[in-house]
Amino acid sequence: MADKGKLSGPRIVVEPPGPRSRSAIKRKERFVTVGLGVSLPAVIDRADGPFLQDVDGNVYLDFTVGLGALNCGHRPKEVVHAWKRQIDKFDHICAMVSMYEPYLRLAEELSRICPGHLGKSLIMNSGSEAIENSVKIAKAYNRKRWLVSYVTGYHGRTYLGLSLMGKEKPFREGFGSMYQNVKLVDFAYCYRCPLDLEYPSCGISCTGLVEEAVTSKKLKDDVCCLVMEPVQGAGGFLCPPPGYWEQIRRICDDNGIILIDDEIQTGFGRTGRLFAIEHWKVEPDIVVTGKSLSMGLPIGAVTGRDEIMSAPTPASLGGTYGGSPICCAGALEAIKLAKRWTSNAKMIHSVEKRRFEEWESRFEEVGDARGLGAMMAIELVRTKKGKEPAPELARKVQLSCFKKGLYVSSGGYFNSVLRLHPPLTITRSLLETGLDILERALKEETKSR
């Protein structure tokens, strides 16, 4: 058994899921709604750095890091110490009752680090809640009705978040009518171009789909905001080509549309910049953050231009636990860590890109390899020529990795993408170890050898 102070691995001592995990999963089936999907059948007991340990003693290398919420790994000591220091002072007051220093310091820090001239913030409980409030604030500012988002985007699981995406299963199925004034458009999904063109000869013509939508008779002069992810997360780590966001910014400016930059998954170093939009010469009007903003505790923030953030009427925003002092204290340390480790995304990118390109040429089923910084993915297909999505294969490879000691997440619009979220703090040696496991799983589950 590993030392209690430090985990090491990966190490499989009993074929997962082991007996204790299986027993706990039966309790989950008994007491937890079936609506909560759990992708990997282990029950976790401990976590440390890049590792997870289950109740059976298996240690896994974690390339999911809480679905991007732990960019610097599990339980970074600086963040944990900040939580403990704050809880020894007080754990909850409610920012709507009295203000406190961690909230103020975090708001000040967000105004310093967010791209563009963004001066004011609202701190909430989660990314989903922050998205909701970003739209409320935008509507308070320009009083327009329509929201524009992307078919392959993802902005959380509230009703508004679900309305801002086009993926029916499993997210929206059975939940009835969505928010009505939302226009969904196709993204720059270059591997599956909606216009059947190729970059760069296409001239980024897909931006015309956005312009056509916002200038249509139904929407013209009545679009409040465009909600976007610089690199789409749940959509399959879709990264638009150079120049795309600059053109979208122009379209927003020409039509009086607020550009809301959802950095919940892409922020805090994941793509090799503190914020992913910094890869383009674009300043958003509002930035929404969450996940690795706190690296472990629930938080979300809306940071925007002063005049936009000043539009809501007094006392119209808030929530009982929004801007928890413990979460804010941790976030201040998490930001320092992200700044320190962002540059390591370059190493992660170069190693994964080299391996992915090898697999692309070697495996018939690896149709596309893509990503930015340490946000990389492979899309699995039945054949390269037909590009038929292979969700069953993606699931098999994911489970094969799990049994070998590696956590990876699957997703994408067609559920055929394997997404890698290694912590930015990972060593090259451990990164290669994880990629070796993934390569073995690909060999075992495909016809390509």
N, C-alpha and C positions, 0 to 999 in steps of 0.2 A: 504494500500500500504506500502511496506517495506521502512524503512528508507533509504535515498539516500546513506548513508555512508556504509551500511552493508546489505547484503541479508541474509535471513534465510528461511528455508523450510525443506523439499519440501512442496509446498502449491499450490493446484489447485483451482482457483477462477472461471474459466469458462472452460467447457470441451474443451480440445485441439483437433484440432487446433481451436482457437477462431476466432472471426470475423476479427480482424485486421490481424492475421496471414494468414487467408484464402485470404484476399484481397491482401496481399503482395505476396503470392504464385502465384496468377493470374498474377501479374506483372513479376514474375520470368518466368512463362510460356511464356509470351509475349516477353521478352527482353533477356533472357539467353538461350544459346544453350541447347537442350535436352540432349546433351552429358554429361553435368554436373549433375550427380546423387545426389540427396539430400534424405537422408534416413528417416528423421523425419520432419513432416510437421508443424514446428513452426518457427517463425522468431524471432531471439534473439535481445533483446534491451540492456541488461546489463549482466555482469558476475562478480562474486566475490567469491574467494576461491573455494569451491566445488559446487557452485550454478550457475545456469543460470536463467535469467528472460526473458520471451518472451514479445512481444508487447501488449499482452492481460493481463499481470500482473501475469501469472502463474510462479511459481518458481520451478525449477527442480533440483534434486540432480544429479550431472554430473559424471557418471562413464565412460565417453569417453575421457574427458579432451583433446579435440582437437586431437583425435586419437593418444594419447600418447605424444603430444607436450607440455603438461603442467603438468609435474609430481608433481609439488608443487602447483597446482591449478591455478585459474585465477587471473591475475594481482597481483602477489606477490609484496609487496610494495618495497622491496629492488631492484627488477629488474626494476620496473616502475621508481623509483628514478634515477637509472643509465641511463635509456633512456633519461629522462628529462635533467639530467646534461650534457649528451653528445650533445643533440640537441641544447642546449644553447651555445655550443662551435662551432660545425659545424655538418651538417648532411651528407654531401657527398663530397668526393674529387675524389675517384677512386684510389684504391691501386696501379694500374698500372701507375698512374701519380706521386703520392708521398705517402710514407708510413706514418702511424700515430700510436700513442701509443696503442689504444685499440686492433688493429690487432696484434701488436707485443706481447703485454701482453697475449692475448689469445693463440697465437701460443706457447709461453713459457709455459703457464699453461697446454695446451694439451700435451706437451712433458713430463710434470711431472706426469700427472694423467693417461695417456693411458697405458694399460698393455703392457709389453714387452719393448724392447729398441728402442723406437720410438722417433726420435728427431726433425723432421721437419713437417710442416703443410702447407696446402693450404686451405684457407677459402673461401667458395662460398655462393650461395644464398639459397640452399636447399639440402635436402638429395639426391634427384634424381640427381642433378648436381654434387654432391660430388661422387656418385657412378660412373657416367660417367668419372670423372677425375681420380678416383682411377684406373680404367681400363686403361685409357690413360697412366698414369704414370707407371703402371705395364708393359705395352707393350713397353714403351720406355726403360725400364730396361732390359727385357730379350728377346725382339724381337720375341716372339712366337705368334702363331696365335689364338689358341683355348681358349675359356672360358668355364669353367664348373660351373654349378649352379644346383639348385634343382627345381623339378617340382612344388612343393608346396611353393616355396620361393616367396618373393616379394621385389623388389628393385626400385620401382618407375615407373612412367608412360612415361618416355622418350622412344624412340625406343629401346635404349640399355636396359633400365630397363625392358621393356616389353619382350625383347628377353631372359632375364634371368629368366623368369618364365614360367610355363606351363599352366596356367589357361587362357583359351580362352575367356570365357564370364565372366564378361563384358569387361575385360581389353583389349584384343587383337582383338576382333571381328571387321572385316571390315577395318582394317588398313593395310592390305597387308603384303608383305614379311618383316620378321624380320631380325636382324643381323644373318648372315649365320653361322659363326664359333662358335656356342654355343652348348654345349652338356649338356642336362638336365638329371639328375639322380634322383632316388627316395630317399626320406629322411627317417630318422628313425621315421616314423609315427607308433608308437608301437600299437596304437589302431587298425590301419588298416595296419598291417605289409605287405610290398610288397613281402615278402618271405613266408608269412603264418607261421611265427615262433612266439615264445613267449620269452620275456625277463624274467630272465637272461639266460635261457638254450640256447638261440639263439647264445650266444657268440658275440653279436653285428655283426652278419654276414652281415648286410646291408652295412657296410663300404666296403665290398667286391664289391658292385655295383660301388662305386666310383673308387676303384682300377682297376676294370675291364675296366671301361670307359677310364681312363687316360693312361692305358697301351695297349689299343687296337691298332691295326695296323694303323688305321686312325689318332689317336691322339698322339701316343707315341712320347715322346721327343718334342712335339710341343704344350703343354698346358701352356698358360701364367699364368693363375690364377684360383683359386676356390673362388667364391663369395658366402658367407654364412651368415645367421643370427644364432647366438647361440641358440635362441629360435625364431621360425618362427612366425611372427606377423599375417599378413593377411592370412597365411596358417592355422590359427586356434590355435595359441599359442602352437605349437608343440615343445615339449622339449625332446631332445634326452637323452638316459640313460647315467649314469656315464661311462666314458671311451670312449665314441663315438668320441669326438673331439680330444682326444689324438691320437686315431688311424688315424683320418683324417690328423692330423698334420704330423704324420709319413709318410703317403702316399705322402703328398705334399713334404716333405723333400727328400724322396727317388726319386722323379721324377722332382725335380727342379721347383716346382710350388709355386707361391706366394699365400699366404692365406690372403684373404681380408675379414675382420670381419665387417659386416654391423651391427652397434650398433645404428642405427637411432632410432629404437623403443625401443630396450632393454637397452639402455644406461642411465646413470645418475640416478641410484638407482632403476629402475623399478623392477628388479628381486632380490633385496636384496644385490647386490654388485654394485659398481659404474658402472662397465661394466659386462655384463652377462657372457662373456667368462671367467671371473675370477672364475666361479664355476668349471671350468675344469683347469687342469694344462697345459695350452696352451698359447703360446705367438704368436699372429698374426704378419704378416709382415706389414699389413696396417689396420688401424681402421678408419671406416667411421662413422661420427656422424651427427646429425641433430636434428629435433624435439625439445626435452627438453634441448638441448644444449643452447637454448636461452629462452625457456619458454615463447613464445608468438610472437616473430618476426622471419621472415624467415632467416635461416642460415643452412649451412652444412659445414663439414670440413673433409679433408683427412689428416690423420697423419700416417707417416710411418717411416721405417728405413732410416737412413741418405742416404745410398748408393742408395736406390730405389728412394727416393724423389729427389735426385740430378741427376737422369738420364735424365729427359726432357731437351731439348735444351733451352737456355735462351729465355725468352719472349714467350714461346710456350703455356703457361697457363694463365688464367685470365678471366675477365669478368667485365663489367662496374660496377655492384653493388656488386660483390663478396667481402665478408668481410666488409660489411657496418659498419662504426664506431658505429652507434647506436646499431646494433645487437651484435657487439663484446663487447661493454660496458655492455649490458644486459647479455651476456653469462658469463662474469666473475662473476657476482653476482649469476647467475643461478647455476653455478658450486658450489659455496659456499653453496647455499640452498640444492642442491642435496646431498652434503656430510653430511649436518646436518640431513636430513630426510631419508636417505637410510635405516637406522636401523629400521624405522617404517614399512618397507615392511614385516618384520618378524611377526608383529602383524596382519597385513592385511592378510598375507598368512595363519596364523593359524586359524583365524576366517572364512575365505572363505573356506578353506580346510574342516573344520568341517561341515559347512553348505552344501557344495557340496557333501560330502560323505553321508550325510543324504538324500539328494535328489537322489543320485545315487541308494540308496537302496529302496527308496520310490516310485520314478517315473519310470515307464517302459520306458519312453521316454528320460530319461537322460542316455545316453549310456556311456559317459566317462567324467570324471572330471580331469583336469590336469593344469599344469602351474608351475611357479617358482616365488617365492616372491609375488609381487603384480601384477603379470601378469598371471591371472587365467582365465579359460574358462570351459564351459560345452558344450559337443557335443550332439545334439538332434537327436534321431533316431525314427523310427516307432516302432521297437521292439528291445529289447536287443539281442535276439538270431540272428536276421538277420542283425543287424547294418545298416539297410537301412537309408540313410541320410534323414532328415526331414527339408528341407529348408523352406517350407511353415509354419511349426510350429514355427521355429525360428523367422520368420518374425512376426507371430501373437503374440508371447511372447514379442518381442521387442516393438511392438506397444501398447500392453497392459501395459507394464512398462511405456511407454511414457505418456499414458493417466492418470497414477497414480502418475506421478511426478518423474520418473527416466529415465535418459538417459543411455542406454547400446548400444553397437555396435554388429552387427552380421557379420559373415564372415566365413572364412574357405574355403578350396578347394571346398566343396560341399554346401557352404552357409548355413550350418546347425549348426554353432557354435555361442554361445553367449559369447562375450569377455568382461571382466571387467577391466577397467583402473581407479580405484578410485585414487584420488590424494594421494600421500604419506603423506600429511598433515592431512588426514581425521581422525576424532575421532572414537573410537570403537563404540560409540553410533550411529553416523551417518552411519557408515559402516553397522551395523546391521539393521538400518532403510532401507537402500537401498536393502539389501538382503531380508528383509521381503517383500518389494514390488515385487521383482523378484519371490519370492516363491508364493505369491498370484497370480501373472500372470501365473506361471506354473500350479497351481491348476486349474485356470479358463480355460486354453487353452488345457489341456490334459485330458485324460480319467482316469488318476491316481489321486486318492483323498487321 
